[in-house]
Amino acid sequence: MNPVRILPATLDDAEELARTCKLAFDEDSYRETGQSGEGNPGIDSPEYQRLRMSLYPYYKMVDGDRIIGGVILKRRSPEHMEIDRIWVDPTYKGKGAGSAAIMFVEEKHSAARWTVNTPPWAKRNIRFYERNGYRSQGIDPSIPQYPLLLLEKWLR
């Protein structure tokens, strides 16, 4: 794999971002639960990807000329950024693309507090976030209808 590049996503990228998002979320879900990742709204929808691009900072991970993943951010306050969604095509997992994307967005977007959530059963995701400096804060109380583990990182 070439060094991954993190670039702003464009509307023309929506189809490929939806495809890689679906692959990544399904692979995680099948590995951990034996079921598809259908519970994640919009993962396979180019229209949903385009909507997210119009609302939030949205980046693509690129290896050569191939889109291999994406990351969507939400600014929760002047000092708080949330990683709303991050994914890597399963064939590229474990090769540093996700960590490169986290490092890129944390440097590009000024915030003292960073958060992300993931299903409590997603052990590989939890280990990934912990390797990147995030620490578990328990179940996220802001989403009671879908219990997710909240992870947090303070940069200053």
C-alpha positions in Angstrom: 0.0 0.0 0.0 1.2 3.5 -0.8 1.1 6.1 1.9 -2.6 6.9 2.3 -3.7 10.4 1.4 -6.6 12.0 3.3 -8.5 14.4 1.0 -11.8 16.2 1.1 -14.6 14.0 -0.3 -16.4 15.3 -3.3 -19.9 14.6 -4.6 -18.4 12.4 -7.3 -17.0 10.2 -4.6 -20.3 9.3 -3.1 -20.9 6.0 -4.9 -17.5 4.6 -3.9 -17.7 5.9 -0.4 -21.1 4.2 0.0 -19.6 1.0 -1.4 -16.6 0.9 0.9 -18.7 2.0 3.9 -21.1 -0.9 3.4 -18.2 -3.4 3.0 -16.4 -2.2 6.2 -19.5 -2.1 8.4 -20.8 -5.5 7.1 -17.4 -7.1 7.7 -17.2 -5.7 11.3 -20.7 -6.8 12.0 -20.4 -10.3 10.5 -17.1 -10.9 12.3 -18.5 -9.9 15.7 -22.2 -10.8 15.5 -22.8 -13.0 12.4 -25.2 -10.4 11.0 -24.9 -7.6 8.4 -24.3 -3.9 9.3 -27.8 -3.0 8.3 -28.5 -1.1 11.5 -26.3 1.8 10.4 -28.4 4.3 8.5 -27.1 5.4 5.1 -24.0 3.2 4.9 -24.9 2.0 1.4 -26.6 5.1 0.1 -24.7 7.5 -2.2 -27.5 10.1 -1.4 -26.8 9.8 2.3 -23.1 10.3 1.6 -23.8 13.4 -0.4 -26.0 14.8 2.3 -23.3 14.2 4.9 -20.8 16.0 2.6 -23.1 19.1 2.5 -23.4 19.2 6.3 -20.1 18.1 7.9 -16.4 17.8 7.3 -16.1 14.6 5.2 -12.8 13.1 4.0 -11.8 10.2 1.9 -8.8 7.9 2.3 -7.0 7.3 -0.9 -4.4 4.7 -1.9 -3.0 5.5 -5.3 -6.2 6.4 -7.2 -8.5 4.1 -5.2 -10.8 5.3 -2.4 -10.3 2.9 0.5 -12.3 4.6 3.3 -13.8 7.7 4.7 -14.2 9.8 7.9 -17.1 12.1 8.7 -16.8 14.6 11.6 -19.3 16.7 13.6 -18.4 19.8 15.5 -20.3 19.5 18.8 -18.9 22.7 20.3 -15.9 25.0 19.7 -13.8 22.6 21.7 -15.4 19.3 20.9 -15.2 17.3 17.7 -16.9 14.0 17.1 -15.8 11.3 14.7 -19.3 10.5 13.4 -18.2 7.7 11.2 -14.8 6.2 10.1 -14.3 3.2 8.0 -11.6 1.4 5.9 -12.2 -1.2 3.1 -11.6 -4.6 4.8 -8.8 -5.4 2.4 -6.9 -2.4 3.7 -7.6 -2.8 7.4 -4.6 -3.1 9.7 -2.3 -1.2 7.3 -2.4 2.3 9.0 -5.1 4.0 6.9 -7.5 4.5 9.8 -4.8 5.8 12.1 -3.5 8.2 9.4 -7.0 9.5 9.0 -7.5 10.1 12.7 -4.1 11.9 13.0 -5.0 14.0 10.0 -8.4 15.2 11.2 -7.1 15.8 14.8 -4.4 18.0 13.3 -6.7 19.8 10.8 -9.6 20.5 13.1 -8.8 22.3 16.3 -10.5 20.9 19.4 -9.5 19.9 22.9 -12.0 17.1 23.2 -12.5 14.3 20.6 -15.2 11.6 20.9 -16.3 8.6 18.9 -18.8 5.8 19.6 -19.0 2.2 18.6 -21.0 -0.8 19.5 -19.8 -2.5 22.7 -19.4 -5.8 20.8 -17.0 -4.2 18.3 -13.8 -5.3 20.1 -11.5 -4.7 17.1 -12.9 -1.1 16.8 -12.4 -0.5 20.5 -8.8 -1.7 20.3 -8.2 0.6 17.3 -9.5 3.6 19.1 -7.6 2.8 22.2 -4.3 2.5 20.2 -5.1 6.0 18.9 -5.4 7.5 22.4 -9.1 7.2 23.0 -10.4 5.9 26.3 -13.8 4.3 27.1 -16.3 6.5 29.0 -19.0 3.8 29.2 -22.3 3.6 27.4 -23.1 6.9 25.6 -26.1 8.4 27.5 -27.1 10.6 24.5 -28.3 7.6 22.5 -30.5 5.5 24.9 -32.3 3.7 22.1 -29.1 2.3 20.6 -26.5 1.6 23.3 -23.0 2.6 22.0 -19.7 2.8 23.8 -18.4 6.3 24.0 -14.7 6.8 23.7 -12.9 10.1 24.4 -9.5 11.7 23.8 -8.3 15.0 25.2 -5.6 16.8 23.1 -4.9 19.7 25.5 
